[in-house]
Amino acid sequence: MNEKFYVTTPIYYPNDIPHLGHAYTTIACDVISRWNSLLGKDVFFLTGTDEHGKKISTAASEKGLSPKKFVDSLIPKFKDSWKKLNIKYDRFIRTTDKDHEKVVQSILQRCYDNGDIYKSQYEGLYCVGCEAYYTEKDAEDGKCPIHGKKLELISEESYFFKLSKYQKFLLDLYKKNPNFISPKNRRTEIVNRVKEELRDFSISRTNFDWGIKLPFDKTHVTYVWFDALLNYITGVGYLEDKKTFERFWPADVHVIGKDIIWFHTVYWPAMLKSAGIEMPKKVFAHGWWTVHNKKMGKSAGNAVKIDDLISYAGVDAARYFLLRNAPFGDDGDFSEKALIDRYNNELADKFGNLISRVSSLAEKYGLEKLGKNDNNSILNVSQSMDKLIDNVMNDLQFDRALNFIFEQIDMANEYIQMKKPWETKDKKVLYELVNMIKSITILLWPFIPESCEKIAKQFGFEISLDVLKKPIKNTNIKKGEILFRKIQMD
Ligand code: MSP
């Protein structure tokens, strides 16, 4: 049986339409998913929406809608955006899905029965924007460090999860699995915080009712993060589809933004341990995007909508830009100009030009396969490429993978300049170049699938690992349409 691979995005709060930040994680996961299926793995890609909690119920009441009606109106916007961005997920999970509600209640019951959940009084500061509790120390002047809004003082009866009990377990987990928290620079901060102090956390609320009821006390609803994290097991059939669950769990990677790393690397493994479920293999936290060097947000009015993102230079340009412009783990800055510059200089001038020059020469002069004694240096280089890229792709260094691929494109462009096939009419040189285009296209496919599928059709090859390793069979190449038309900036 093929190896499996399970990748997840965070589930997004559907309190508004999705924006660039959500697109970023989702595109990255789509690239990971396509990359792994290209390698022949059986992939499961999960995304979805986080629909309970105070944030959603407040947003709904501002619109005069019930929370369910409100989220129902936004879900098509998410699905539509992912479709436009060419995202191929296997399940879109909603935390209001029936199977998920059952999973949450069953895990709560299990943790309650084993003594990890107890009732007490909660008093502290809360940020509805983050749906998170803050200590005096973390709050800046009584304000949320992320949203800058005044924290709400909450005092209510609440059930708590015994997180403190899992301190040693967590430290051991990080030690034994050095890549569990990735990239490396995020690890130290978590390790130090866990070493310092782990407080039990409140897992239920009573001052609103938009949530999943605790199975052992129906007057409480589940804290939205306890509910949300469990989506990762519901998504692959925990409780309802044992076979799928056994096949895909544990997750190979949870991709998240750096703001929610604590929930994923501390709460989540402790919850799983308490419920006796295996740990995910890796949590990767990416950086945040600013727009023109300003924090992106609703209040700043500068959130880049998905339609805008696509409108600048198309879907592939958007996907390419986001993964190329900043190392995946670091923060990045978005501007329309930077996107269009990369599109013009890299996709159009380098890649597009190579395709159009080689295909028109190949149409004119034809190709000739290399004989046994011909030195096929170019092909050898591109064959060792996939190994190299596989290493950087395993570490989710998309920008480096794209750099490697573009080095190949540069090499092919230099080769054509050097060999001048328009003068020599050398069909063997053209054959070598077509083979390079084939390898480059297959490796680029996870990033810019639509364009690569067009190229593959034009040159007559399939996008697969097998084809990557073998010379191209088709020698009847036709000049195609211009793939990346340059964009003039005013
Ligand atoms: N619902 C929780 C996640 C639960 S997962 C079990 C949540 N939702 S969110 O909609 O607020 O954010 C989802 C993701 O979008 C987070 O990973 C966050 O980091 C990411 N981004 C939101 N704005 C962003 C940028 N400006 N830049 C990059 N990513 C950003 O948190």
Boltz pocket constraint, residues with backbone or C-beta under 6 A from the ligand:
constraints:
  - pocket:
      binder: B
      contacts: [[A, 9], [A, 10], [A, 11], [A, 12], [A, 13], [A, 20], [A, 21], [A, 22], [A, 24], [A, 25], [A, 50], [A, 129], [A, 225], [A, 228], [A, 229], [A, 230], [A, 231], [A, 255], [A, 256], [A, 257], [A, 258], [A, 259], [A, 260], [A, 286], [A, 287], [A, 288], [A, 289], [A, 290], [A, 296]]
      max_distance: 6.0
